[in-house]
Amino acid sequence: MINVANKIWPACPLKDKNLNKEQILQFLKIRAEYEKSAFVSEGHVETRILGPKEFARPIPAGECAISSLVCLKNGKVYGGTSGKNAHLFFYDPSPDADTVAEIGVVGQNVKVSSLVADARGMVYGATDSPDKNNFLFRYKSCEILADEVEVEGKTVREIFDVGVEDQIFHSIVDPCHSAGKIEKLTALFEGEGIATMVMDEGRNVIYGLTSRTGVFFVLDPDKMKITFQQTVDSIGKFSKALAIDKSGAVYGAGGKGGIFRYLPDQGRLEKLNIYAPCLRGREMYNEVQCWAYDGGANLLYGGTVDGVLFAFDPDLRKMVALGKPLDQSNIRTLAPATDGRIYGVGGERGGCCHMFVFDRHSRELKDLGVLLARVECPWYGYEIECSVTGHDGRIYFGESDRISNLFMYFPAPRGNFRWSEIENKNQDVK
Amino acid sequence: MTMPCKPAAVTPVVFRELPEHETIWSMTSGIKGEIYVGICCEMTGGVSAYLARLNPDSGKTDYLLEVATALGVPAENGQATHAKVHFCLMQDDDGLIYAATHCTGAPLNDFIWRPWNCWTHPQKHFSGSGILIYDPYKDNVLFSDIFLPREGSRCMALASKRKKIYGISYPRDHFFIYDIAKKELKDAGRIGSINPECMFIDAQENAYTTDDYGNILKYDADREEIVELGVQLPHAPFRDGFHNVFYDIAPCPDGESVMGVTWTFGDRLFRYDYKKNKIYDYGNAYGKEEEEWFHIINTHTAGLIFGRDGLCYYCSNLIDNGKSTPHLIRVNVETGQKEDLGAILYQGRPTDHFSRAANDANGNLYFAETGACPTKLFKYTPENKSKLHKNIRRYWG
């Protein structure tokens, strides 16, 4: 037991009985601002639950953690999940849909680690799971399947309800939903999954990395044939992310964040002796966790395990550390906007992710806060794993939690300020 | 014309020795008839929660623990303080007290704190919920640990036979299981964005709580997984069930159901038969439905407890003369008939709102006020104290 009789207590400014009206109002305003200040307030945030809630239950808890996203040319976004059952879904952003629709189960106890799409809209996916049950799969949307519809000898009425595109109409008199077919393909590498893939639509090749031993491979998706493979790091230290620039060169990172490049025309993988930036003394732990390609400037952006954002110019072969946007580790995902801004989310697993932005025009690197949406359901975004840029400029973020939603971020218009104004001003001063 | 409210026949117990504390979020009935109270301080930075014990016979209060000190995290260290024992105070049959701390108490010299703002703040972050295992009869802290990094513990239930504690983390809203024997934490995953304020357990020590829309979730203790039961709590007709989560739950004397109330305006009283997975709607807590949304405590209802007379007592804020005023209400769970026993006043003025209730060995009921300084309990003695109904122990906060 304790004696509290003689304890001296701290004072609370709010409990001062002599506060005047102005002081009281000031405290209330401080409180109101404080309560909101941690959350994204620039631009607009929404979520979509993983299912058309008016008609079907969403993908269940424990199966809905979004692990990969890809945006097709038609603007639809396809996503894969991880969990007891790994699902494939699509989101149609058109106003008469604006809904996630589940396509089907890809596999059990796996993670859809990567999705890519070819020029026709064929989606290729890969899985990664510790129990070695990994495979490549292909998703043929209704648009692709439409070419395979047998029409000979049939009337229109007989095939009237055949879906010719992946779609969901839920706001009209006759709601309908159509999705294509998932085809399980092959296990590419014995005993390990695929960590990531990128696609060169022009060359129609898929580049990937295996998840355990870090084998970089080139895959011809039509023939399902690997045409090149090479381990990227001799002691198995590698980053599970790849990026591709406008020339078709593919970039990744090995041990200590050392950048490698695959040149498709030469069929050669080379180490560049360039390293992703990290905190001093942590070189040995360095990893590039994600990339984003800014086509407007032919710049690659990367985020590291230390939480450092960098830019890499593949033409100049120059690496620039842009800084740490957050006081957390792990830049988990990056996505380019259409105007020179790069959006990202970072933070430790089990924590409280923040979104940030880098603007290459103003060079501003800014913490935007915790994702919080009111629509379609009130929801905090604590765990984000992947992202993709939509055709209308919105950024999609895949949440990775027991219950997960598709976050959509609508960037605010960017200001007109450019860093060059400061440089020009200083030129004048000189 | 609004009628002047009838005062309830209650007697205050005032914790004058804690002049800065302004909330009581936890209270539990002791196995020897004593009352344990977690006294909290949210607005004065750098102040610890206290565990106190009321001896109902003598009326004497003992301050048992300064919680932050017992956890080894001094209240004035500049971090968010261990200023609250939220709905996380339970006593086991062997007399041991289990208590866990919650956050939002401000650091020293601050007056507000939120976890999102300070999650990674080098100084002002919350170290994480601390658990205490305390023997109140030997005045001995048997174990303490910061078991839930960075998060607070909003509500808990004790699975005495399984030697586990179930709880909900704040702000990330994860259902967790703490193994008392192994001192290990297991995360069953996120259940929503809005913390339920209560959970309860059945005889098999499965836990029940709610998601953001008041859908009842069961943690199946054998299968170790969360199951949706397909039952939604009743909600006001002008709402869709969002934020209509468990707020307070009292075990019914039948041993097969619980009486409960939901959170926030349009709060609903219900009985849930967990054996049949069936819910019975008892309507709004009392009187006229308040549809105007100003603040959650306007129609706040909590402090549910059964008297020996088999009636369920609770405190509900009603609007008296335009002011939100807690009333003591009782409901006959068989007939659904509710009776207003009057406004709970202190020195002639309305009290603030009430969080939890407990009973002593003599059939008296105690209701914990929250939101007023100094903190207080209010004792009520039902007319019929003879034992008509058995007292089912409550193993949750």
Interface residues (C-beta under 8 A of the other chain):
Chain A: M1 I2 N3 V4 A5 W9 P10 A11 C12 P13 L14 K15 F27 I30 R31 Y34 E35 S37 A38 F39 A61 G62 L326 D327 Q328 G350 G351 C352 V370 C377 P378 W379 Y380 Y382 D401 R402 I403
Chain B: E17 L18 P19 E20 M43 T44 G45 G46 V47 Y50 D62 Y63 L64 L65 E66 E76 L108 N109 F111 I112 R114 P115 W116 N117 W119 T120 P122 D139 P149 R150 P171 R172 H174 A188 G189 R190 I191 G192 S193 I194 D212 I226 F242 C373
